[in-house]
Amino acid sequence: MELYLQVILIILAVAIGAVLVDLFKKQANFKLLLSFSGGFLLTIIFTHILPETYHDAGHSIGYFILIGFLLQVSLEYFSKGAEHGHTHIHSDQHGFFPVAIFVSLSIHSFLEVIPVHNHPPLFWGVILHKIPEAIALKTIFNASGISKTKSWIFVALFGLTAPLGLIFGESILTTLSIDPSWILGIAIGMFLHISTTIIFESSEGHKINVLKLIAILLGFGIGVIVG
Protein backbone atom coordinates (compact mmCIF):
# COMPACT_ATOMS: atom_id res chain seq x y z
CA MET A 1 0.00 0.00 0.00
CA GLU A 2 1.26 3.47 -0.89
CA LEU A 3 2.51 5.68 1.94
CA TYR A 4 0.09 8.52 1.18
CA LEU A 5 -2.87 6.11 1.40
CA GLN A 6 -1.66 4.81 4.76
CA VAL A 7 -1.41 8.40 6.02
CA ILE A 8 -4.98 9.13 4.88
CA LEU A 9 -6.34 5.97 6.53
CA ILE A 10 -4.66 6.74 9.86
CA ILE A 11 -5.96 10.32 9.90
CA LEU A 12 -9.41 9.03 9.00
CA ALA A 13 -9.32 6.46 11.83
CA VAL A 14 -8.47 9.18 14.37
CA ALA A 15 -11.23 11.43 13.00
CA ILE A 16 -13.79 8.61 13.19
CA GLY A 17 -12.88 7.85 16.79
CA ALA A 18 -13.17 11.49 17.86
CA VAL A 19 -16.48 12.02 16.04
CA LEU A 20 -17.98 8.91 17.65
CA VAL A 21 -17.39 10.41 21.11
CA ASP A 22 -19.49 13.47 20.29
CA LEU A 23 -22.17 11.45 18.50
CA PHE A 24 -22.63 8.71 21.09
CA LYS A 25 -22.38 9.41 24.79
CA LYS A 26 -22.64 5.74 25.80
CA GLN A 27 -19.29 4.03 25.26
CA ALA A 28 -20.04 0.36 25.93
CA ASN A 29 -19.72 -0.54 22.25
CA PHE A 30 -16.39 1.29 22.06
CA LYS A 31 -14.98 -1.21 24.54
CA LEU A 32 -16.00 -4.06 22.25
CA LEU A 33 -13.98 -2.44 19.46
CA LEU A 34 -11.07 -2.11 21.87
CA SER A 35 -11.32 -5.81 22.78
CA PHE A 36 -11.43 -6.75 19.09
CA SER A 37 -8.35 -4.65 18.33
CA GLY A 38 -6.48 -6.21 21.26
CA GLY A 39 -7.21 -9.72 20.02
CA PHE A 40 -6.26 -8.78 16.46
CA LEU A 41 -2.97 -7.15 17.47
CA LEU A 42 -1.93 -10.04 19.70
CA THR A 43 -2.68 -12.59 16.98
CA ILE A 44 -0.72 -10.91 14.19
CA ILE A 45 2.22 -10.42 16.54
CA PHE A 46 2.39 -14.10 17.53
CA THR A 47 1.54 -15.60 14.14
CA HIS A 48 3.22 -13.20 11.74
CA ILE A 49 5.42 -10.36 13.02
CA LEU A 50 7.26 -12.08 15.88
CA PRO A 51 8.33 -15.25 14.01
CA GLU A 52 9.39 -13.21 10.99
CA THR A 53 11.42 -10.78 13.10
CA TYR A 54 13.22 -13.51 15.03
CA HIS A 55 13.98 -15.28 11.74
CA ASP A 56 15.49 -12.14 10.21
CA ALA A 57 17.24 -10.67 13.25
CA GLY A 58 18.02 -13.61 15.52
CA HIS A 59 17.60 -13.97 19.26
CA SER A 60 19.06 -10.51 20.00
CA ILE A 61 15.77 -8.96 18.89
CA GLY A 62 14.37 -10.05 22.25
CA TYR A 63 16.27 -7.21 23.95
CA PHE A 64 14.58 -4.63 21.72
CA ILE A 65 11.17 -6.20 22.36
CA LEU A 66 11.88 -5.85 26.08
CA ILE A 67 12.91 -2.21 25.55
CA GLY A 68 9.64 -1.54 23.75
CA PHE A 69 7.65 -3.24 26.50
CA LEU A 70 9.36 -1.18 29.22
CA LEU A 71 9.05 1.99 27.16
CA GLN A 72 5.29 1.48 26.93
CA VAL A 73 5.11 0.89 30.68
CA SER A 74 6.90 4.24 31.17
CA LEU A 75 4.63 6.08 28.75
CA GLU A 76 1.51 4.73 30.44
CA TYR A 77 2.70 6.18 33.73
CA PHE A 78 1.95 9.59 32.20
CA SER A 79 -0.89 8.66 29.82
CA LYS A 80 -2.85 6.88 32.58
CA GLY A 81 -3.58 3.99 30.20
CA ALA A 82 -5.37 5.96 27.49
CA GLU A 83 -3.75 3.64 24.91
CA HIS A 84 -6.00 0.83 26.08
CA GLY A 85 -9.17 2.72 26.81
CA HIS A 86 -8.74 4.31 30.22
CA THR A 87 -10.55 7.65 30.20
CA HIS A 88 -10.59 8.62 33.86
CA ILE A 89 -9.62 12.15 34.86
CA HIS A 90 -9.44 13.41 38.44
CA SER A 91 -11.82 16.12 39.59
CA ASP A 92 -8.94 18.45 40.44
CA GLN A 93 -7.86 18.32 36.78
CA HIS A 94 -11.19 19.67 35.51
CA GLY A 95 -10.63 22.82 33.47
CA PHE A 96 -6.95 22.05 32.85
CA PHE A 97 -5.47 20.69 29.66
CA PRO A 98 -4.14 17.12 30.26
CA VAL A 99 -0.61 17.84 29.03
CA ALA A 100 1.05 14.65 30.28
CA ILE A 101 -1.64 12.42 28.75
CA PHE A 102 -1.53 14.22 25.40
CA VAL A 103 2.28 14.25 25.14
CA SER A 104 2.79 10.62 26.20
CA LEU A 105 -0.01 9.38 23.93
CA SER A 106 1.45 11.37 21.03
CA ILE A 107 4.91 9.87 21.61
CA HIS A 108 3.34 6.43 21.67
CA SER A 109 1.43 7.18 18.46
CA PHE A 110 4.59 8.37 16.70
CA LEU A 111 6.76 5.42 17.75
CA GLU A 112 4.29 2.60 17.15
CA VAL A 113 3.95 3.28 13.40
CA ILE A 114 7.61 3.81 12.45
CA PRO A 115 8.15 0.21 11.22
CA VAL A 116 4.67 -0.65 9.91
CA HIS A 117 4.86 0.61 6.31
CA ASN A 118 6.16 -2.71 4.97
CA HIS A 119 4.08 -4.87 7.32
CA PRO A 120 0.42 -4.73 6.14
CA PRO A 121 -1.06 -6.89 8.95
CA LEU A 122 0.59 -4.69 11.58
CA PHE A 123 -0.60 -1.58 9.77
CA TRP A 124 -4.22 -2.75 9.92
CA GLY A 125 -3.71 -3.52 13.59
CA VAL A 126 -2.60 0.09 14.07
CA ILE A 127 -5.66 1.35 12.18
CA LEU A 128 -7.97 -0.66 14.45
CA HIS A 129 -6.08 0.60 17.49
CA LYS A 130 -6.20 4.27 16.40
CA ILE A 131 -10.00 4.49 16.65
CA PRO A 132 -10.25 3.57 20.38
CA GLU A 133 -7.12 5.66 21.03
CA ALA A 134 -8.84 8.72 19.57
CA ILE A 135 -12.03 7.85 21.45
CA ALA A 136 -10.12 7.76 24.74
CA LEU A 137 -8.27 11.02 24.05
CA LYS A 138 -11.42 12.93 22.98
CA THR A 139 -13.31 11.57 26.00
CA ILE A 140 -10.53 12.80 28.30
CA PHE A 141 -10.58 16.21 26.63
CA ASN A 142 -14.35 16.44 27.07
CA ALA A 143 -14.12 15.38 30.72
CA SER A 144 -11.36 17.90 31.42
CA GLY A 145 -13.73 20.74 30.57
CA ILE A 146 -11.58 22.42 27.93
CA SER A 147 -13.42 24.11 25.06
CA LYS A 148 -14.73 22.02 22.19
CA THR A 149 -12.63 23.99 19.71
CA LYS A 150 -9.46 23.43 21.71
CA SER A 151 -10.20 19.72 22.08
CA TRP A 152 -10.62 19.32 18.32
CA ILE A 153 -7.42 21.26 17.61
CA PHE A 154 -5.43 18.88 19.80
CA VAL A 155 -7.19 15.83 18.38
CA ALA A 156 -6.05 17.06 14.96
CA LEU A 157 -2.49 17.49 16.23
CA PHE A 158 -2.61 13.98 17.69
CA GLY A 159 -3.88 12.72 14.33
CA LEU A 160 -0.69 14.00 12.70
CA THR A 161 1.71 12.18 15.02
CA ALA A 162 1.24 8.75 13.43
CA PRO A 163 1.65 10.03 9.83
CA LEU A 164 4.85 11.76 10.96
CA GLY A 165 6.03 8.43 12.38
CA LEU A 166 5.23 6.70 9.09
CA ILE A 167 7.13 9.31 7.07
CA PHE A 168 10.05 9.13 9.50
CA GLY A 169 10.19 5.36 9.22
CA GLU A 170 9.93 5.34 5.44
CA SER A 171 12.29 8.18 4.53
CA ILE A 172 14.64 9.22 7.33
CA LEU A 173 15.50 5.76 8.68
CA THR A 174 16.52 4.62 5.19
CA THR A 175 19.34 7.18 5.28
CA LEU A 176 20.58 6.11 8.71
CA SER A 177 22.60 3.03 9.56
CA ILE A 178 19.90 1.62 11.85
CA ASP A 179 18.75 -1.97 11.57
CA PRO A 180 14.98 -1.70 10.90
CA SER A 181 14.41 -4.89 12.88
CA TRP A 182 15.48 -3.01 16.02
CA ILE A 183 12.68 -0.50 15.53
CA LEU A 184 10.23 -3.29 14.73
CA GLY A 185 11.29 -5.10 17.91
CA ILE A 186 10.57 -2.00 20.00
CA ALA A 187 7.16 -1.65 18.33
CA ILE A 188 6.42 -5.33 19.01
CA GLY A 189 7.18 -4.82 22.70
CA MET A 190 4.86 -1.82 22.84
CA PHE A 191 2.05 -3.70 21.08
CA LEU A 192 2.51 -6.76 23.29
CA HIS A 193 2.01 -4.65 26.39
CA ILE A 194 -1.01 -2.85 24.95
CA SER A 195 -2.78 -5.89 23.52
CA THR A 196 -2.34 -8.05 26.62
CA THR A 197 -3.47 -5.20 28.87
CA ILE A 198 -6.56 -4.67 26.73
CA ILE A 199 -7.48 -8.33 27.02
CA PHE A 200 -6.83 -8.67 30.74
CA GLU A 201 -8.49 -5.35 31.60
CA SER A 202 -11.38 -5.67 29.19
CA SER A 203 -14.01 -5.61 31.94
CA GLU A 204 -14.51 -4.35 35.44
CA GLY A 205 -12.86 -6.61 37.97
CA HIS A 206 -10.84 -8.23 35.17
CA LYS A 207 -13.88 -10.33 34.22
CA ILE A 208 -14.66 -10.86 30.55
CA ASN A 209 -18.35 -10.96 29.64
CA VAL A 210 -19.71 -12.93 26.70
CA LEU A 211 -19.79 -10.01 24.23
CA LYS A 212 -16.22 -9.01 24.96
CA LEU A 213 -15.09 -12.63 24.75
CA ILE A 214 -16.71 -12.85 21.32
CA ALA A 215 -15.01 -9.59 20.26
CA ILE A 216 -11.61 -10.89 21.40
CA LEU A 217 -12.11 -14.25 19.67
CA LEU A 218 -13.23 -12.47 16.51
CA GLY A 219 -10.05 -10.43 16.67
CA PHE A 220 -8.06 -13.66 17.01
CA GLY A 221 -9.85 -15.17 14.02
CA ILE A 222 -9.43 -12.17 11.71
CA GLY A 223 -5.81 -11.89 12.79
CA VAL A 224 -5.13 -15.51 11.81
CA ILE A 225 -6.74 -14.96 8.40
CA VAL A 226 -4.88 -11.70 7.73
CA GLY A 227 -1.56 -12.95 9.10
C-alpha positions, 0 to 999 in steps of 0.5 A, spaced: 500 500 500 502 506 498 505 511 503 500 517 502 494 512 502 496 509 509 497 516 512 490 518 509 487 511 513 490 513 519 488 520 519 481 518 517 481 512 523 483 518 528 477 522 525 472 517 526 474 515 533 473 522 535 467 524 532 464 517 535 465 520 542 461 526 540 455 522 536 454 517 542 455 518 549 454 511 551 461 508 550 459 500 551 460 498 544 467 502 544 470 497 549 467 491 544 472 495 538 477 495 543 477 488 545 477 486 538 483 490 536 487 487 542 485 480 540 487 482 532 494 485 534 496 479 539 494 474 533 498 478 528 504 479 533 504 471 535 503 468 528 506 473 523 510 479 526 514 475 531 516 469 528 518 473 521 522 478 526 526 472 530 527 469 523 530 475 520 534 478 526 536 472 531 535 472 538 538 478 539 531 482 537 528 479 544 532 485 547 529 490 543 522 487 544 523 488 552 525 495 551 519 496 547 515 493 553 518 497 558 518 503 554 510 502 553 510 501 561 513 508 562 509 512 557 503 509 560 505 512 567 503 519 564 498 517 559 494 513 565 492 507 560 489 511 554 492 507 549 488 501 552 481 505 553 482 508 560 478 515 560 478 517 567 480 524 569 481 526 576 476 532 579 482 536 580 484 536 573 477 539 571 478 545 566 486 544 565 489 541 559 491 534 560 498 535 558 502 529 560 496 524 557 496 528 550 504 528 550 505 521 552 499 518 547 502 522 542 509 519 543 506 512 543 502 514 536 509 516 533 513 510 535 508 505 534 507 506 526 515 507 524 516 500 522 509 498 519 509 501 512 512 494 509 508 490 514 500 490 512 497 486 517 501 490 523 498 496 519 491 494 519 492 492 527 494 500 528 488 502 524 484 498 528 487 501 534 487 508 532 479 508 533 479 507 540 485 511 542 482 517 539 475 515 542 479 515 549 483 522 548 477 525 545 473 523 551 478 525 556 478 532 553 471 532 554 471 530 561 477 535 562 472 541 561 476 544 555 473 548 550 470 544 544 474 547 539 481 546 543 479 539 544 478 538 536 485 542 535 489 537 539 485 531 536 487 534 529 495 534 532 494 527 535 492 525 528 498 528 525 503 524 530 502 517 526 503 520 519 509 523 521 512 516 524 510 513 518 514 518 514 520 518 519 520 510 518 519 510 510 524 516 509 529 518 514 531 511 517 533 509 510 538 514 510 541 512 517 545 506 519 539 503 523 537 496 523 529 496 521 528 490 525 530 493 532 525 498 531 520 493 529 522 489 535 521 496 539 514 496 536 512 489 538 514 490 545 509 496 545 504 492 542 505 486 546 504 490 552 497 494 549 494 488 547 495 483 553 493 489 557 486 490 553 485 483 554 486 482 561 483 489 563 477 488 558 471 488 563 470 491 570 474 486 575 478 483 570 472 479 568 470 478 561 463 478 559 460 474 553 460 479 548 467 481 549 469 474 549 466 474 542 469 480 540 476 478 542 475 471 539 473 475 533 479 479 533 483 472 534 480 469 528 481 475 523 488 476 525 489 468 523 486 470 516 490 476 515 496 474 518 
